[in-house]
Amino acid sequence: MFKQSKIDQEGNKRKAFEGVELTIAPHRIAFFKFILEGYDGLAILSTLDAGSGRVLLRFPACREDEVYKLTRALLQSGQLGKGCFMINRV
């Protein structure tokens, strides 16, 4: 049976999925989506505003560290464009 939320060892409810909104270079959206598809089940990228490069990443909470490590590496290396940044967590 599917559970709506997970409960950690301390009895606190956790979200099963997390999300983060980013702004990247608009011409790098397809590249980022392609990279994410190479990591089966890591994250789903949705475009919020193609013109400004706003995207939303949704991912299983248990893979949060992997998503942030990959995203940070791509941002720091400039592969997602210059002046890219994370906006907020969803």
PyMOL Python script that loads the backbone (N, CA, C, O; Angstrom):
from pymol import cmd

cmd.read_pdbstr("""\
ATOM      1  N   MET A   1       0.839  -1.193   0.000  1.00  0.00           N
ATOM      2  CA  MET A   1       0.000   0.000   0.000  1.00  0.00           C
ATOM      3  C   MET A   1       0.876   1.247   0.000  1.00  0.00           C
ATOM      4  O   MET A   1       1.882   1.289   0.709  1.00  0.00           O
ATOM      5  N   PHE A   2       0.521   2.248  -0.769  1.00  0.00           N
ATOM      6  CA  PHE A   2       1.276   3.492  -0.866  1.00  0.00           C
ATOM      7  C   PHE A   2       0.992   4.370   0.348  1.00  0.00           C
ATOM      8  O   PHE A   2      -0.163   4.583   0.716  1.00  0.00           O
ATOM      9  N   LYS A   3       2.047   4.871   0.957  1.00  0.00           N
ATOM     10  CA  LYS A   3       1.891   5.765   2.105  1.00  0.00           C
ATOM     11  C   LYS A   3       2.089   7.205   1.649  1.00  0.00           C
ATOM     12  O   LYS A   3       3.016   7.491   0.891  1.00  0.00           O
ATOM     13  N   GLN A   4       1.247   8.096   2.092  1.00  0.00           N
ATOM     14  CA  GLN A   4       1.318   9.504   1.717  1.00  0.00           C
ATOM     15  C   GLN A   4       2.563  10.191   2.253  1.00  0.00           C
ATOM     16  O   GLN A   4       3.162  11.015   1.562  1.00  0.00           O
ATOM     17  N   SER A   5       2.953   9.866   3.458  1.00  0.00           N
ATOM     18  CA  SER A   5       4.143  10.484   4.037  1.00  0.00           C
ATOM     19  C   SER A   5       4.920   9.445   4.818  1.00  0.00           C
ATOM     20  O   SER A   5       4.371   8.446   5.281  1.00  0.00           O
ATOM     21  N   LYS A   6       6.204   9.703   4.952  1.00  0.00           N
ATOM     22  CA  LYS A   6       7.054   8.801   5.707  1.00  0.00           C
ATOM     23  C   LYS A   6       7.233   9.358   7.109  1.00  0.00           C
ATOM     24  O   LYS A   6       7.088  10.558   7.341  1.00  0.00           O
ATOM     25  N   ILE A   7       7.547   8.477   8.030  1.00  0.00           N
ATOM     26  CA  ILE A   7       7.796   8.896   9.408  1.00  0.00           C
ATOM     27  C   ILE A   7       9.211   8.474   9.760  1.00  0.00           C
ATOM     28  O   ILE A   7       9.574   7.310   9.592  1.00  0.00           O
ATOM     29  N   ASP A   8      10.016   9.417  10.248  1.00  0.00           N
ATOM     30  CA  ASP A   8      11.384   9.074  10.600  1.00  0.00           C
ATOM     31  C   ASP A   8      11.435   8.377  11.954  1.00  0.00           C
ATOM     32  O   ASP A   8      10.398   8.169  12.585  1.00  0.00           O
ATOM     33  N   GLN A   9      12.616   8.022  12.397  1.00  0.00           N
ATOM     34  CA  GLN A   9      12.781   7.253  13.627  1.00  0.00           C
ATOM     35  C   GLN A   9      12.286   8.000  14.854  1.00  0.00           C
ATOM     36  O   GLN A   9      11.941   7.375  15.856  1.00  0.00           O
ATOM     37  N   GLU A  10      12.245   9.315  14.795  1.00  0.00           N
ATOM     38  CA  GLU A  10      11.790  10.117  15.931  1.00  0.00           C
ATOM     39  C   GLU A  10      10.288  10.369  15.900  1.00  0.00           C
ATOM     40  O   GLU A  10       9.756  11.058  16.770  1.00  0.00           O
ATOM     41  N   GLY A  11       9.606   9.819  14.911  1.00  0.00           N
ATOM     42  CA  GLY A  11       8.159   9.978  14.824  1.00  0.00           C
ATOM     43  C   GLY A  11       7.714  11.228  14.094  1.00  0.00           C
ATOM     44  O   GLY A  11       6.523  11.538  14.085  1.00  0.00           O
ATOM     45  N   ASN A  12       8.641  11.962  13.477  1.00  0.00           N
ATOM     46  CA  ASN A  12       8.291  13.163  12.724  1.00  0.00           C
ATOM     47  C   ASN A  12       7.932  12.788  11.299  1.00  0.00           C
ATOM     48  O   ASN A  12       8.576  11.928  10.697  1.00  0.00           O
ATOM     49  N   LYS A  13       6.906  13.430  10.758  1.00  0.00           N
ATOM     50  CA  LYS A  13       6.525  13.170   9.366  1.00  0.00           C
ATOM     51  C   LYS A  13       7.511  13.855   8.438  1.00  0.00           C
ATOM     52  O   LYS A  13       7.928  14.989   8.673  1.00  0.00           O
ATOM     53  N   ARG A  14       7.876  13.142   7.375  1.00  0.00           N
ATOM     54  CA  ARG A  14       8.744  13.691   6.337  1.00  0.00           C
ATOM     55  C   ARG A  14       8.014  13.601   5.009  1.00  0.00           C
ATOM     56  O   ARG A  14       7.168  12.729   4.810  1.00  0.00           O
ATOM     57  N   LYS A  15       8.347  14.505   4.107  1.00  0.00           N
ATOM     58  CA  LYS A  15       7.782  14.438   2.775  1.00  0.00           C
ATOM     59  C   LYS A  15       8.474  13.320   2.004  1.00  0.00           C
ATOM     60  O   LYS A  15       9.678  13.111   2.154  1.00  0.00           O
ATOM     61  N   ALA A  16       7.716  12.603   1.182  1.00  0.00           N
ATOM     62  CA  ALA A  16       8.299  11.560   0.343  1.00  0.00           C
ATOM     63  C   ALA A  16       9.061  12.175  -0.823  1.00  0.00           C
ATOM     64  O   ALA A  16      10.036  11.599  -1.305  1.00  0.00           O
ATOM     65  N   PHE A  17       8.614  13.355  -1.281  1.00  0.00           N
ATOM     66  CA  PHE A  17       9.269  14.032  -2.388  1.00  0.00           C
ATOM     67  C   PHE A  17       9.624  15.451  -1.990  1.00  0.00           C
ATOM     68  O   PHE A  17       8.935  16.081  -1.188  1.00  0.00           O
ATOM     69  N   GLU A  18      10.706  15.941  -2.562  1.00  0.00           N
ATOM     70  CA  GLU A  18      11.164  17.307  -2.351  1.00  0.00           C
ATOM     71  C   GLU A  18      11.169  18.010  -3.696  1.00  0.00           C
ATOM     72  O   GLU A  18      11.035  17.380  -4.745  1.00  0.00           O
ATOM     73  N   GLY A  19      11.324  19.305  -3.649  1.00  0.00           N
ATOM     74  CA  GLY A  19      11.418  20.069  -4.884  1.00  0.00           C
ATOM     75  C   GLY A  19      12.276  21.296  -4.671  1.00  0.00           C
ATOM     76  O   GLY A  19      12.380  21.823  -3.564  1.00  0.00           O
ATOM     77  N   VAL A  20      12.885  21.737  -5.752  1.00  0.00           N
ATOM     78  CA  VAL A  20      13.680  22.960  -5.704  1.00  0.00           C
ATOM     79  C   VAL A  20      13.510  23.689  -7.034  1.00  0.00           C
ATOM     80  O   VAL A  20      13.489  23.080  -8.103  1.00  0.00           O
ATOM     81  N   GLU A  21      13.389  24.997  -6.935  1.00  0.00           N
ATOM     82  CA  GLU A  21      13.247  25.836  -8.119  1.00  0.00           C
ATOM     83  C   GLU A  21      14.604  26.465  -8.416  1.00  0.00           C
ATOM     84  O   GLU A  21      15.285  26.952  -7.514  1.00  0.00           O
ATOM     85  N   LEU A  22      14.987  26.449  -9.689  1.00  0.00           N
ATOM     86  CA  LEU A  22      16.267  27.013 -10.110  1.00  0.00           C
ATOM     87  C   LEU A  22      16.074  27.941 -11.289  1.00  0.00           C
ATOM     88  O   LEU A  22      15.084  27.858 -12.016  1.00  0.00           O
ATOM     89  N   THR A  23      17.032  28.821 -11.463  1.00  0.00           N
ATOM     90  CA  THR A  23      17.108  29.615 -12.677  1.00  0.00           C
ATOM     91  C   THR A  23      18.425  29.256 -13.342  1.00  0.00           C
ATOM     92  O   THR A  23      19.495  29.404 -12.752  1.00  0.00           O
ATOM     93  N   ILE A  24      18.334  28.782 -14.581  1.00  0.00           N
ATOM     94  CA  ILE A  24      19.519  28.428 -15.349  1.00  0.00           C
ATOM     95  C   ILE A  24      19.435  29.128 -16.697  1.00  0.00           C
ATOM     96  O   ILE A  24      18.420  29.745 -17.017  1.00  0.00           O
ATOM     97  N   ALA A  25      20.492  29.034 -17.482  1.00  0.00           N
ATOM     98  CA  ALA A  25      20.466  29.635 -18.814  1.00  0.00           C
ATOM     99  C   ALA A  25      19.382  28.928 -19.633  1.00  0.00           C
ATOM    100  O   ALA A  25      19.362  27.699 -19.699  1.00  0.00           O
ATOM    101  N   PRO A  26      18.484  29.691 -20.253  1.00  0.00           N
ATOM    102  CA  PRO A  26      17.385  29.073 -21.011  1.00  0.00           C
ATOM    103  C   PRO A  26      17.846  28.046 -22.046  1.00  0.00           C
ATOM    104  O   PRO A  26      17.178  27.032 -22.248  1.00  0.00           O
ATOM    105  N   HIS A  27      18.972  28.298 -22.696  1.00  0.00           N
ATOM    106  CA  HIS A  27      19.444  27.367 -23.718  1.00  0.00           C
ATOM    107  C   HIS A  27      20.071  26.101 -23.118  1.00  0.00           C
ATOM    108  O   HIS A  27      20.472  25.209 -23.865  1.00  0.00           O
ATOM    109  N   ARG A  28      20.163  26.008 -21.791  1.00  0.00           N
ATOM    110  CA  ARG A  28      20.734  24.838 -21.130  1.00  0.00           C
ATOM    111  C   ARG A  28      19.667  23.936 -20.499  1.00  0.00           C
ATOM    112  O   ARG A  28      20.009  22.930 -19.878  1.00  0.00           O
ATOM    113  N   ILE A  29      18.392  24.275 -20.644  1.00  0.00           N
ATOM    114  CA  ILE A  29      17.317  23.471 -20.048  1.00  0.00           C
ATOM    115  C   ILE A  29      17.317  22.057 -20.611  1.00  0.00           C
ATOM    116  O   ILE A  29      17.261  21.094 -19.847  1.00  0.00           O
ATOM    117  N   ALA A  30      17.378  21.912 -21.915  1.00  0.00           N
ATOM    118  CA  ALA A  30      17.371  20.579 -22.535  1.00  0.00           C
ATOM    119  C   ALA A  30      18.595  19.775 -22.106  1.00  0.00           C
ATOM    120  O   ALA A  30      18.490  18.574 -21.855  1.00  0.00           O
ATOM    121  N   PHE A  31      19.754  20.426 -22.019  1.00  0.00           N
ATOM    122  CA  PHE A  31      20.967  19.751 -21.560  1.00  0.00           C
ATOM    123  C   PHE A  31      20.790  19.210 -20.143  1.00  0.00           C
ATOM    124  O   PHE A  31      21.127  18.058 -19.868  1.00  0.00           O
ATOM    125  N   PHE A  32      20.260  20.042 -19.244  1.00  0.00           N
ATOM    126  CA  PHE A  32      20.065  19.644 -17.848  1.00  0.00           C
ATOM    127  C   PHE A  32      19.097  18.471 -17.765  1.00  0.00           C
ATOM    128  O   PHE A  32      19.326  17.519 -17.019  1.00  0.00           O
ATOM    129  N   LYS A  33      18.021  18.545 -18.529  1.00  0.00           N
ATOM    130  CA  LYS A  33      17.043  17.450 -18.546  1.00  0.00           C
ATOM    131  C   LYS A  33      17.698  16.161 -19.052  1.00  0.00           C
ATOM    132  O   LYS A  33      17.442  15.085 -18.511  1.00  0.00           O
ATOM    133  N   PHE A  34      18.529  16.261 -20.075  1.00  0.00           N
ATOM    134  CA  PHE A  34      19.242  15.113 -20.628  1.00  0.00           C
ATOM    135  C   PHE A  34      20.168  14.492 -19.575  1.00  0.00           C
ATOM    136  O   PHE A  34      20.213  13.270 -19.430  1.00  0.00           O
ATOM    137  N   ILE A  35      20.892  15.317 -18.855  1.00  0.00           N
ATOM    138  CA  ILE A  35      21.794  14.822 -17.802  1.00  0.00           C
ATOM    139  C   ILE A  35      20.994  14.090 -16.727  1.00  0.00           C
ATOM    140  O   ILE A  35      21.381  13.001 -16.303  1.00  0.00           O
ATOM    141  N   LEU A  36      19.895  14.671 -16.288  1.00  0.00           N
ATOM    142  CA  LEU A  36      19.072  14.053 -15.245  1.00  0.00           C
ATOM    143  C   LEU A  36      18.490  12.718 -15.695  1.00  0.00           C
ATOM    144  O   LEU A  36      18.360  11.796 -14.890  1.00  0.00           O
ATOM    145  N   GLU A  37      18.144  12.609 -16.962  1.00  0.00           N
ATOM    146  CA  GLU A  37      17.589  11.352 -17.476  1.00  0.00           C
ATOM    147  C   GLU A  37      18.609  10.221 -17.420  1.00  0.00           C
ATOM    148  O   GLU A  37      18.234   9.049 -17.393  1.00  0.00           O
ATOM    149  N   GLY A  38      19.889  10.560 -17.403  1.00  0.00           N
ATOM    150  CA  GLY A  38      20.947   9.563 -17.301  1.00  0.00           C
ATOM    151  C   GLY A  38      21.034   8.924 -15.925  1.00  0.00           C
ATOM    152  O   GLY A  38      21.642   7.866 -15.764  1.00  0.00           O
ATOM    153  N   TYR A  39      20.434   9.556 -14.944  1.00  0.00           N
ATOM    154  CA  TYR A  39      20.410   9.042 -13.577  1.00  0.00           C
ATOM    155  C   TYR A  39      18.992   8.557 -13.297  1.00  0.00           C
ATOM    156  O   TYR A  39      18.177   9.317 -12.775  1.00  0.00           O
ATOM    157  N   ASP A  40      18.685   7.314 -13.632  1.00  0.00           N
ATOM    158  CA  ASP A  40      17.326   6.782 -13.505  1.00  0.00           C
ATOM    159  C   ASP A  40      16.709   7.082 -12.145  1.00  0.00           C
ATOM    160  O   ASP A  40      17.259   6.730 -11.102  1.00  0.00           O
ATOM    161  N   GLY A  41      15.564   7.734 -12.181  1.00  0.00           N
ATOM    162  CA  GLY A  41      14.802   7.992 -10.966  1.00  0.00           C
ATOM    163  C   GLY A  41      15.370   9.059 -10.062  1.00  0.00           C
ATOM    164  O   GLY A  41      14.890   9.228  -8.941  1.00  0.00           O
ATOM    165  N   LEU A  42      16.383   9.790 -10.514  1.00  0.00           N
ATOM    166  CA  LEU A  42      16.987  10.797  -9.640  1.00  0.00           C
ATOM    167  C   LEU A  42      16.084  12.010  -9.478  1.00  0.00           C
ATOM    168  O   LEU A  42      15.803  12.427  -8.354  1.00  0.00           O
ATOM    169  N   ALA A  43      15.631  12.575 -10.576  1.00  0.00           N
ATOM    170  CA  ALA A  43      14.812  13.789 -10.495  1.00  0.00           C
ATOM    171  C   ALA A  43      14.030  13.980 -11.791  1.00  0.00           C
ATOM    172  O   ALA A  43      14.381  13.448 -12.844  1.00  0.00           O
ATOM    173  N   ILE A  44      12.967  14.753 -11.673  1.00  0.00           N
ATOM    174  CA  ILE A  44      12.155  15.139 -12.823  1.00  0.00           C
ATOM    175  C   ILE A  44      12.271  16.649 -12.963  1.00  0.00           C
ATOM    176  O   ILE A  44      12.069  17.386 -11.998  1.00  0.00           O
ATOM    177  N   LEU A  45      12.594  17.106 -14.163  1.00  0.00           N
ATOM    178  CA  LEU A  45      12.723  18.527 -14.419  1.00  0.00           C
ATOM    179  C   LEU A  45      11.489  19.012 -15.164  1.00  0.00           C
ATOM    180  O   LEU A  45      11.103  18.438 -16.183  1.00  0.00           O
ATOM    181  N   SER A  46      10.876  20.062 -14.657  1.00  0.00           N
ATOM    182  CA  SER A  46       9.743  20.713 -15.322  1.00  0.00           C
ATOM    183  C   SER A  46      10.129  22.161 -15.587  1.00  0.00           C
ATOM    184  O   SER A  46      10.704  22.828 -14.726  1.00  0.00           O
ATOM    185  N   THR A  47       9.814  22.633 -16.762  1.00  0.00           N
ATOM    186  CA  THR A  47      10.106  24.027 -17.114  1.00  0.00           C
ATOM    187  C   THR A  47       8.958  24.902 -16.635  1.00  0.00           C
ATOM    188  O   THR A  47       7.801  24.671 -16.987  1.00  0.00           O
ATOM    189  N   LEU A  48       9.280  25.900 -15.836  1.00  0.00           N
ATOM    190  CA  LEU A  48       8.278  26.849 -15.345  1.00  0.00           C
ATOM    191  C   LEU A  48       8.159  28.046 -16.285  1.00  0.00           C
ATOM    192  O   LEU A  48       7.056  28.509 -16.575  1.00  0.00           O
ATOM    193  N   ASP A  49       9.303  28.543 -16.759  1.00  0.00           N
ATOM    194  CA  ASP A  49       9.322  29.675 -17.692  1.00  0.00           C
ATOM    195  C   ASP A  49      10.566  29.529 -18.566  1.00  0.00           C
ATOM    196  O   ASP A  49      11.678  29.843 -18.140  1.00  0.00           O
ATOM    197  N   ALA A  50      10.367  29.056 -19.777  1.00  0.00           N
ATOM    198  CA  ALA A  50      11.499  28.784 -20.673  1.00  0.00           C
ATOM    199  C   ALA A  50      12.288  30.045 -21.003  1.00  0.00           C
ATOM    200  O   ALA A  50      13.512  29.998 -21.127  1.00  0.00           O
ATOM    201  N   GLY A  51      11.601  31.160 -21.145  1.00  0.00           N
ATOM    202  CA  GLY A  51      12.265  32.412 -21.515  1.00  0.00           C
ATOM    203  C   GLY A  51      13.252  32.906 -20.490  1.00  0.00           C
ATOM    204  O   GLY A  51      14.293  33.464 -20.838  1.00  0.00           O
ATOM    205  N   SER A  52      12.928  32.702 -19.211  1.00  0.00           N
ATOM    206  CA  SER A  52      13.831  33.163 -18.149  1.00  0.00           C
ATOM    207  C   SER A  52      14.678  32.025 -17.579  1.00  0.00           C
ATOM    208  O   SER A  52      15.546  32.269 -16.741  1.00  0.00           O
ATOM    209  N   GLY A  53      14.440  30.787 -18.017  1.00  0.00           N
ATOM    210  CA  GLY A  53      15.229  29.655 -17.539  1.00  0.00           C
ATOM    211  C   GLY A  53      14.810  29.111 -16.182  1.00  0.00           C
ATOM    212  O   GLY A  53      15.582  28.405 -15.533  1.00  0.00           O
ATOM    213  N   ARG A  54      13.590  29.431 -15.745  1.00  0.00           N
ATOM    214  CA  ARG A  54      13.104  28.923 -14.452  1.00  0.00           C
ATOM    215  C   ARG A  54      12.623  27.489 -14.611  1.00  0.00           C
ATOM    216  O   ARG A  54      11.767  27.195 -15.445  1.00  0.00           O
ATOM    217  N   VAL A  55      13.194  26.591 -13.790  1.00  0.00           N
ATOM    218  CA  VAL A  55      12.833  25.178 -13.825  1.00  0.00           C
ATOM    219  C   VAL A  55      12.552  24.689 -12.409  1.00  0.00           C
ATOM    220  O   VAL A  55      12.972  25.290 -11.420  1.00  0.00           O
ATOM    221  N   LEU A  56      11.832  23.585 -12.351  1.00  0.00           N
ATOM    222  CA  LEU A  56      11.505  22.961 -11.073  1.00  0.00           C
ATOM    223  C   LEU A  56      12.028  21.532 -11.101  1.00  0.00           C
ATOM    224  O   LEU A  56      11.743  20.778 -12.031  1.00  0.00           O
ATOM    225  N   LEU A  57      12.787  21.168 -10.089  1.00  0.00           N
ATOM    226  CA  LEU A  57      13.258  19.796  -9.928  1.00  0.00           C
ATOM    227  C   LEU A  57      12.451  19.153  -8.815  1.00  0.00           C
ATOM    228  O   LEU A  57      12.327  19.717  -7.728  1.00  0.00           O
ATOM    229  N   ARG A  58      11.905  17.982  -9.080  1.00  0.00           N
ATOM    230  CA  ARG A  58      11.224  17.186  -8.056  1.00  0.00           C
ATOM    231  C   ARG A  58      11.970  15.874  -7.958  1.00  0.00           C
ATOM    232  O   ARG A  58      12.373  15.293  -8.966  1.00  0.00           O
ATOM    233  N   PHE A  59      12.151  15.408  -6.711  1.00  0.00           N
ATOM    234  CA  PHE A  59      12.963  14.217  -6.510  1.00  0.00           C
ATOM    235  C   PHE A  59      12.566  13.523  -5.215  1.00  0.00           C
ATOM    236  O   PHE A  59      12.028  14.154  -4.306  1.00  0.00           O
ATOM    237  N   PRO A  60      12.835  12.210  -5.133  1.00  0.00           N
ATOM    238  CA  PRO A  60      12.547  11.487  -3.890  1.00  0.00           C
ATOM    239  C   PRO A  60      13.403  12.059  -2.761  1.00  0.00           C
ATOM    240  O   PRO A  60      14.586  12.336  -2.955  1.00  0.00           O
ATOM    241  N   ALA A  61      12.813  12.232  -1.603  1.00  0.00           N
ATOM    242  CA  ALA A  61      13.531  12.806  -0.461  1.00  0.00           C
ATOM    243  C   ALA A  61      14.793  12.011  -0.129  1.00  0.00           C
ATOM    244  O   ALA A  61      15.785  12.581   0.327  1.00  0.00           O
ATOM    245  N   CYS A  62      14.760  10.719  -0.353  1.00  0.00           N
ATOM    246  CA  CYS A  62      15.919   9.879  -0.025  1.00  0.00           C
ATOM    247  C   CYS A  62      17.101  10.118  -0.971  1.00  0.00           C
ATOM    248  O   CYS A  62      18.205   9.650  -0.692  1.00  0.00           O
ATOM    249  N   ARG A  63      16.898  10.832  -2.074  1.00  0.00           N
ATOM    250  CA  ARG A  63      17.978  11.098  -3.035  1.00  0.00           C
ATOM    251  C   ARG A  63      18.372  12.571  -3.067  1.00  0.00           C
ATOM    252  O   ARG A  63      19.037  13.031  -3.995  1.00  0.00           O
ATOM    253  N   GLU A  64      17.948  13.300  -2.037  1.00  0.00           N
ATOM    254  CA  GLU A  64      18.204  14.736  -1.967  1.00  0.00           C
ATOM    255  C   GLU A  64      19.699  15.072  -2.061  1.00  0.00           C
ATOM    256  O   GLU A  64      20.079  15.983  -2.797  1.00  0.00           O
ATOM    257  N   ASP A  65      20.536  14.355  -1.333  1.00  0.00           N
ATOM    258  CA  ASP A  65      21.972  14.638  -1.363  1.00  0.00           C
ATOM    259  C   ASP A  65      22.548  14.490  -2.765  1.00  0.00           C
ATOM    260  O   ASP A  65      23.341  15.323  -3.203  1.00  0.00           O
ATOM    261  N   GLU A  66      22.154  13.442  -3.465  1.00  0.00           N
ATOM    262  CA  GLU A  66      22.647  13.217  -4.830  1.00  0.00           C
ATOM    263  C   GLU A  66      22.231  14.352  -5.761  1.00  0.00           C
ATOM    264  O   GLU A  66      23.029  14.831  -6.567  1.00  0.00           O
ATOM    265  N   VAL A  67      20.973  14.775  -5.641  1.00  0.00           N
ATOM    266  CA  VAL A  67      20.466  15.846  -6.499  1.00  0.00           C
ATOM    267  C   VAL A  67      21.245  17.128  -6.249  1.00  0.00           C
ATOM    268  O   VAL A  67      21.650  17.800  -7.197  1.00  0.00           O
ATOM    269  N   TYR A  68      21.460  17.476  -4.978  1.00  0.00           N
ATOM    270  CA  TYR A  68      22.168  18.716  -4.668  1.00  0.00           C
ATOM    271  C   TYR A  68      23.632  18.646  -5.080  1.00  0.00           C
ATOM    272  O   TYR A  68      24.181  19.644  -5.545  1.00  0.00           O
ATOM    273  N   LYS A  69      24.278  17.497  -4.923  1.00  0.00           N
ATOM    274  CA  LYS A  69      25.680  17.365  -5.345  1.00  0.00           C
ATOM    275  C   LYS A  69      25.812  17.536  -6.852  1.00  0.00           C
ATOM    276  O   LYS A  69      26.690  18.260  -7.322  1.00  0.00           O
ATOM    277  N   LEU A  70      24.944  16.874  -7.612  1.00  0.00           N
ATOM    278  CA  LEU A  70      24.988  16.980  -9.068  1.00  0.00           C
ATOM    279  C   LEU A  70      24.674  18.401  -9.519  1.00  0.00           C
ATOM    280  O   LEU A  70      25.383  18.960 -10.355  1.00  0.00           O
ATOM    281  N   THR A  71      23.621  18.983  -8.973  1.00  0.00           N
ATOM    282  CA  THR A  71      23.214  20.329  -9.370  1.00  0.00           C
ATOM    283  C   THR A  71      24.293  21.348  -9.033  1.00  0.00           C
ATOM    284  O   THR A  71      24.616  22.205  -9.856  1.00  0.00           O
ATOM    285  N   ARG A  72      24.857  21.264  -7.825  1.00  0.00           N
ATOM    286  CA  ARG A  72      25.934  22.182  -7.435  1.00  0.00           C
ATOM    287  C   ARG A  72      27.132  22.052  -8.376  1.00  0.00           C
ATOM    288  O   ARG A  72      27.708  23.055  -8.797  1.00  0.00           O
ATOM    289  N   ALA A  73      27.501  20.813  -8.701  1.00  0.00           N
ATOM    290  CA  ALA A  73      28.645  20.592  -9.598  1.00  0.00           C
ATOM    291  C   ALA A  73      28.396  21.222 -10.962  1.00  0.00           C
ATOM    292  O   ALA A  73      29.291  21.851 -11.528  1.00  0.00           O
ATOM    293  N   LEU A  74      27.184  21.059 -11.497  1.00  0.00           N
ATOM    294  CA  LEU A  74      26.856  21.645 -12.798  1.00  0.00           C
ATOM    295  C   LEU A  74      26.817  23.169 -12.731  1.00  0.00           C
ATOM    296  O   LEU A  74      27.262  23.846 -13.657  1.00  0.00           O
ATOM    297  N   LEU A  75      26.287  23.705 -11.641  1.00  0.00           N
ATOM    298  CA  LEU A  75      26.237  25.163 -11.473  1.00  0.00           C
ATOM    299  C   LEU A  75      27.645  25.745 -11.347  1.00  0.00           C
ATOM    300  O   LEU A  75      27.978  26.728 -12.010  1.00  0.00           O
ATOM    301  N   GLN A  76      28.469  25.135 -10.492  1.00  0.00           N
ATOM    302  CA  GLN A  76      29.816  25.653 -10.246  1.00  0.00           C
ATOM    303  C   GLN A  76      30.711  25.551 -11.473  1.00  0.00           C
ATOM    304  O   GLN A  76      31.587  26.393 -11.675  1.00  0.00           O
ATOM    305  N   SER A  77      30.497  24.528 -12.292  1.00  0.00           N
ATOM    306  CA  SER A  77      31.324  24.362 -13.481  1.00  0.00           C
ATOM    307  C   SER A  77      30.877  25.260 -14.634  1.00  0.00           C
ATOM    308  O   SER A  77      31.559  25.355 -15.654  1.00  0.00           O
ATOM    309  N   GLY A  78      29.733  25.913 -14.468  1.00  0.00           N
ATOM    310  CA  GLY A  78      29.222  26.801 -15.499  1.00  0.00           C
ATOM    311  C   GLY A  78      28.464  26.096 -16.613  1.00  0.00           C
ATOM    312  O   GLY A  78      28.098  26.726 -17.605  1.00  0.00           O
ATOM    313  N   GLN A  79      28.222  24.800 -16.464  1.00  0.00           N
ATOM    314  CA  GLN A  79      27.549  24.052 -17.519  1.00  0.00           C
ATOM    315  C   GLN A  79      26.063  24.374 -17.643  1.00  0.00           C
ATOM    316  O   GLN A  79      25.427  24.008 -18.631  1.00  0.00           O
ATOM    317  N   LEU A  80      25.511  25.054 -16.646  1.00  0.00           N
ATOM    318  CA  LEU A  80      24.107  25.465 -16.724  1.00  0.00           C
ATOM    319  C   LEU A  80      23.993  26.949 -17.048  1.00  0.00           C
ATOM    320  O   LEU A  80      22.906  27.523 -16.984  1.00  0.00           O
ATOM    321  N   GLY A  81      25.111  27.562 -17.393  1.00  0.00           N
ATOM    322  CA  GLY A  81      25.138  28.973 -17.744  1.00  0.00           C
ATOM    323  C   GLY A  81      25.708  29.817 -16.623  1.00  0.00           C
ATOM    324  O   GLY A  81      25.880  29.345 -15.499  1.00  0.00           O
ATOM    325  N   LYS A  82      25.996  31.062 -16.935  1.00  0.00           N
ATOM    326  CA  LYS A  82      26.543  31.991 -15.941  1.00  0.00           C
ATOM    327  C   LYS A  82      25.407  32.652 -15.171  1.00  0.00           C
ATOM    328  O   LYS A  82      24.340  32.907 -15.728  1.00  0.00           O
ATOM    329  N   GLY A  83      25.634  32.926 -13.908  1.00  0.00           N
ATOM    330  CA  GLY A  83      24.641  33.611 -13.095  1.00  0.00           C
ATOM    331  C   GLY A  83      23.455  32.759 -12.718  1.00  0.00           C
ATOM    332  O   GLY A  83      22.387  33.288 -12.411  1.00  0.00           O
ATOM    333  N   CYS A  84      23.622  31.442 -12.735  1.00  0.00           N
ATOM    334  CA  CYS A  84      22.536  30.543 -12.364  1.00  0.00           C
ATOM    335  C   CYS A  84      22.487  30.373 -10.864  1.00  0.00           C
ATOM    336  O   CYS A  84      23.509  30.487 -10.186  1.00  0.00           O
ATOM    337  N   PHE A  85      21.302  30.100 -10.340  1.00  0.00           N
ATOM    338  CA  PHE A  85      21.177  29.961  -8.892  1.00  0.00           C
ATOM    339  C   PHE A  85      19.911  29.205  -8.522  1.00  0.00           C
ATOM    340  O   PHE A  85      18.979  29.086  -9.318  1.00  0.00           O
ATOM    341  N   MET A  86      19.900  28.696  -7.291  1.00  0.00           N
ATOM    342  CA  MET A  86      18.713  28.061  -6.745  1.00  0.00           C
ATOM    343  C   MET A  86      17.831  29.150  -6.153  1.00  0.00           C
ATOM    344  O   MET A  86      18.308  30.011  -5.415  1.00  0.00           O
ATOM    345  N   ILE A  87      16.564  29.109  -6.473  1.00  0.00           N
ATOM    346  CA  ILE A  87      15.637  30.118  -5.978  1.00  0.00           C
ATOM    347  C   ILE A  87      15.105  29.734  -4.610  1.00  0.00           C
ATOM    348  O   ILE A  87      15.290  30.467  -3.639  1.00  0.00           O
ATOM    349  N   ASN A  88      14.451  28.600  -4.531  1.00  0.00           N
ATOM    350  CA  ASN A  88      13.909  28.153  -3.241  1.00  0.00           C
ATOM    351  C   ASN A  88      13.496  26.699  -3.292  1.00  0.00           C
ATOM    352  O   ASN A  88      13.367  26.098  -4.358  1.00  0.00           O
ATOM    353  N   ARG A  89      13.296  26.160  -2.121  1.00  0.00           N
ATOM    354  CA  ARG A  89      12.797  24.796  -2.001  1.00  0.00           C
ATOM    355  C   ARG A  89      11.295  24.828  -2.047  1.00  0.00           C
ATOM    356  O   ARG A  89      10.666  25.766  -1.557  1.00  0.00           O
ATOM    357  N   VAL A  90      10.725  23.813  -2.631  1.00  0.00           N
ATOM    358  CA  VAL A  90       9.268  23.736  -2.757  1.00  0.00           C
ATOM    359  C   VAL A  90       8.740  22.695  -1.787  1.00  0.00           C
ATOM    360  O   VAL A  90       7.532  22.465  -1.725  1.00  0.00           O
TER     361      VAL A  90
END
""", "prot")
cmd.dss("prot")
cmd.show_as("cartoon", "prot")
cmd.util.cbc("prot")
cmd.orient("prot")
